[in-house]
Amino acid sequence: MPIAVSMSALCLSAYLLGAVPFGLVIARVCKGVDPRRDGSGNVGATNVARLCGLPWGLLTLACDLLKGFFPVFICQRLFASETPFLCLLAGLAPVAGHMFSPFLRFRGGKGVATNVGVFLAAAPAQLLVAGAVCLLVIWRSGFVSAGSLSLTAVLPILLLARSAWPLFCLSLITGALIAFAHRENIRRLLRGEEKPWIRPGSFKDTP
């Protein structure tokens, strides 16, 4: 099978996998809750944890992370030495699927966990540093949104230092999409109206 056909099939499969709203499925099946109608209205792990409890939020996080990880992992094994920029598409596809899911009328989550899965496969060392920054920001501020935005801001810098150009481009594109998805959070942060998810200086839920 020609590489172009194989990559097209992989990217389409990655997009459809990314489009599966695991947060909605987990919340509905396990707790009878629709995260689109409660909490922040988002189908991601943070809202599922808030509505259904931390274990279900962590399960959502793992599912959303893995749907970004596997397409890139497979692409690296099959195509990376020949077509590095096509593997960029394999990373972009699940993030786009998660954020613009055809199963949710082309709406979806904010893409952070899926993006983490992509770079866990593609650039684990850089992701580890960016993840540490993310956790530090969440711990100090209490805002998951601020931590998520910090991760997407730091990651391109680390990849640029490594001269990993396809991954740098991918991090800029996914970072821009994630920032756009967080536009309301950014406005609330600037106005001082964002609600913290944990108590600043701890990893305990706010009352």
C-alpha positions as CSV (number, residue, x, y, z in Angstrom):
1,M,0.0,0.0,0.0
2,P,1.5,3.4,-0.9
3,I,2.7,5.5,2.0
4,A,0.2,8.3,1.2
5,V,-2.8,5.9,1.3
6,S,-1.5,4.4,4.6
7,M,-1.0,7.7,6.2
8,S,-4.4,9.0,5.1
9,A,-6.0,5.9,6.6
10,L,-4.0,6.4,9.8
11,C,-4.9,10.1,10.1
12,L,-8.6,9.4,9.5
13,S,-8.5,6.7,12.1
14,A,-6.7,9.0,14.5
15,Y,-9.3,11.7,13.9
16,L,-12.2,9.4,14.6
17,L,-10.5,7.9,17.6
18,G,-9.9,11.4,18.9
19,A,-13.5,12.3,18.3
20,V,-14.8,9.6,20.7
21,P,-16.1,11.6,23.7
22,F,-14.9,9.4,26.5
23,G,-15.7,11.9,29.1
24,L,-19.4,11.9,28.0
25,V,-19.5,8.1,27.8
26,I,-17.9,7.7,31.3
27,A,-20.1,10.3,33.0
28,R,-23.3,9.0,31.4
29,V,-22.7,5.3,31.9
30,C,-21.1,5.5,35.4
31,K,-22.9,8.3,37.0
32,G,-25.9,9.2,34.8
33,V,-24.5,12.7,34.3
34,D,-24.2,14.7,31.1
35,P,-21.1,16.9,31.5
36,R,-22.3,19.1,28.6
37,R,-25.2,20.3,30.7
38,D,-23.5,20.6,34.1
39,G,-20.4,22.2,35.6
40,S,-18.4,23.9,32.9
41,G,-20.3,22.2,30.1
42,N,-17.1,20.5,28.9
43,V,-16.6,16.8,28.3
44,G,-13.0,16.8,29.5
45,A,-11.4,15.2,32.5
46,T,-11.6,18.3,34.8
47,N,-15.3,18.7,34.4
48,V,-15.9,14.9,34.7
49,A,-13.8,14.9,37.9
50,R,-15.8,17.8,39.3
51,L,-19.2,16.2,38.5
52,C,-18.5,12.5,39.0
53,G,-15.5,12.3,41.3
54,L,-11.7,12.2,40.9
55,P,-11.5,8.5,39.9
56,W,-13.8,9.0,36.9
57,G,-11.9,12.2,36.0
58,L,-8.7,10.3,36.0
59,L,-10.2,7.5,33.9
60,T,-11.3,10.2,31.4
61,L,-7.9,11.7,31.5
62,A,-6.2,8.4,30.7
63,C,-8.6,7.7,27.8
64,D,-8.2,11.1,26.3
65,L,-4.4,10.9,26.7
66,L,-4.2,7.5,25.1
67,K,-6.2,8.5,22.0
68,G,-3.4,11.1,21.3
69,F,-0.6,8.7,22.2
70,F,-1.4,5.7,20.0
71,P,-1.6,7.3,16.5
72,V,1.7,9.0,17.0
73,F,3.3,5.9,18.5
74,I,2.1,3.8,15.5
75,C,3.2,6.5,13.0
76,Q,6.7,6.6,14.6
77,R,7.1,2.9,14.1
78,L,5.8,2.8,10.5
79,F,6.6,6.1,8.8
80,A,8.8,8.5,10.9
81,S,12.1,7.8,9.1
82,E,10.5,8.5,5.7
83,T,7.8,11.2,6.3
84,P,8.3,13.2,9.5
85,F,5.9,15.9,8.5
86,L,3.2,13.3,7.9
87,C,3.6,12.2,11.5
88,L,2.8,15.8,12.4
89,L,-0.7,15.1,10.9
90,A,-1.0,11.9,12.9
91,G,-0.5,14.1,16.0
92,L,-2.9,16.9,14.9
93,A,-5.7,14.5,13.9
94,P,-6.7,13.2,17.3
95,V,-6.5,16.7,18.9
96,A,-8.7,18.0,16.1
97,G,-11.0,15.1,16.5
98,H,-11.3,15.7,20.3
99,M,-12.0,19.4,19.9
100,F,-14.3,19.1,16.8
101,S,-16.0,15.8,17.2
102,P,-18.6,14.8,14.6
103,F,-20.3,12.8,17.3
104,L,-20.9,16.0,19.2
105,R,-21.9,18.2,16.2
106,F,-18.3,19.3,15.8
107,R,-17.9,20.4,19.3
108,G,-15.9,18.8,22.0
109,G,-13.3,19.1,24.7
110,K,-10.3,21.5,25.0
111,G,-7.7,19.1,23.7
112,V,-5.2,19.3,26.6
113,A,-5.1,15.7,27.6
114,T,-5.1,14.4,24.0
115,N,-2.3,16.9,23.2
116,V,-0.3,15.5,26.2
117,G,-0.7,12.0,24.8
118,V,0.6,13.1,21.4
119,F,3.8,14.6,22.9
120,L,4.2,11.7,25.4
121,A,4.8,9.6,22.3
122,A,6.6,12.2,20.3
123,A,8.8,14.2,22.8
124,P,8.5,12.7,26.3
125,A,11.5,14.5,27.8
126,Q,10.2,18.0,26.7
127,L,6.7,17.0,27.8
128,L,8.0,16.0,31.2
129,V,9.5,19.5,31.8
130,A,6.4,21.3,30.4
131,G,4.2,19.0,32.6
132,A,6.2,20.0,35.7
133,V,5.6,23.6,34.8
134,C,1.9,22.9,34.4
135,L,1.6,21.2,37.8
136,L,3.5,24.0,39.5
137,V,1.2,26.6,38.0
138,I,-1.9,24.6,39.1
139,W,-0.4,24.1,42.6
140,R,0.4,27.8,43.0
141,S,-2.7,29.2,41.5
142,G,-5.4,26.5,41.8
143,F,-6.4,27.0,38.2
144,V,-6.2,24.0,35.8
145,S,-6.8,26.3,32.9
146,A,-3.7,28.4,33.8
147,G,-1.6,25.2,34.1
148,S,-2.9,23.9,30.8
149,L,-2.1,27.1,29.0
150,S,1.4,27.2,30.6
151,L,2.1,23.7,29.3
152,T,1.2,24.7,25.7
153,A,3.3,27.9,26.0
154,V,6.4,26.1,27.4
155,L,6.4,23.1,25.1
156,P,7.2,24.9,21.8
157,I,10.1,26.7,23.4
158,L,11.6,23.4,24.6
159,L,11.1,21.8,21.1
160,L,12.6,24.8,19.4
161,A,15.7,24.4,21.7
162,R,15.9,20.8,20.4
163,S,15.5,22.0,16.8
164,A,12.7,19.5,16.4
165,W,11.0,21.4,13.6
166,P,8.0,19.2,12.7
167,L,7.1,18.8,16.4
168,F,7.7,22.5,17.0
169,C,5.2,23.3,14.3
170,L,2.8,20.8,15.7
171,S,3.1,22.3,19.2
172,L,2.4,25.7,17.8
173,I,-0.8,24.6,16.0
174,T,-2.2,22.5,18.8
175,G,-1.2,25.2,21.3
176,A,-3.1,27.8,19.3
177,L,-6.2,25.5,19.1
178,I,-6.1,24.9,22.8
179,A,-5.7,28.6,23.6
180,F,-8.7,29.3,21.4
181,A,-10.7,26.7,23.2
182,H,-9.7,28.4,26.5
183,R,-10.7,31.9,25.4
184,E,-13.4,32.2,28.0
185,N,-11.1,30.9,30.7
186,I,-8.5,33.5,29.7
187,R,-11.1,36.2,29.9
188,R,-12.2,35.0,33.4
189,L,-8.6,34.8,34.5
190,L,-7.9,38.4,33.4
191,R,-11.1,39.6,35.2
192,G,-10.3,37.5,38.3
193,E,-13.5,35.5,37.9
194,E,-12.1,32.1,37.1
195,K,-13.0,29.5,39.8
196,P,-10.1,27.5,41.2
197,W,-10.3,23.7,40.9
198,I,-8.0,23.1,43.9
199,R,-6.9,25.2,46.9
200,P,-3.8,27.1,45.9
201,G,-0.7,25.5,47.4
202,S,-2.3,22.1,47.7
203,F,-3.9,19.4,45.5
204,K,-7.1,19.2,47.4
205,D,-10.4,20.1,45.9
206,T,-11.9,23.5,46.7
207,P,-15.1,23.4,48.8
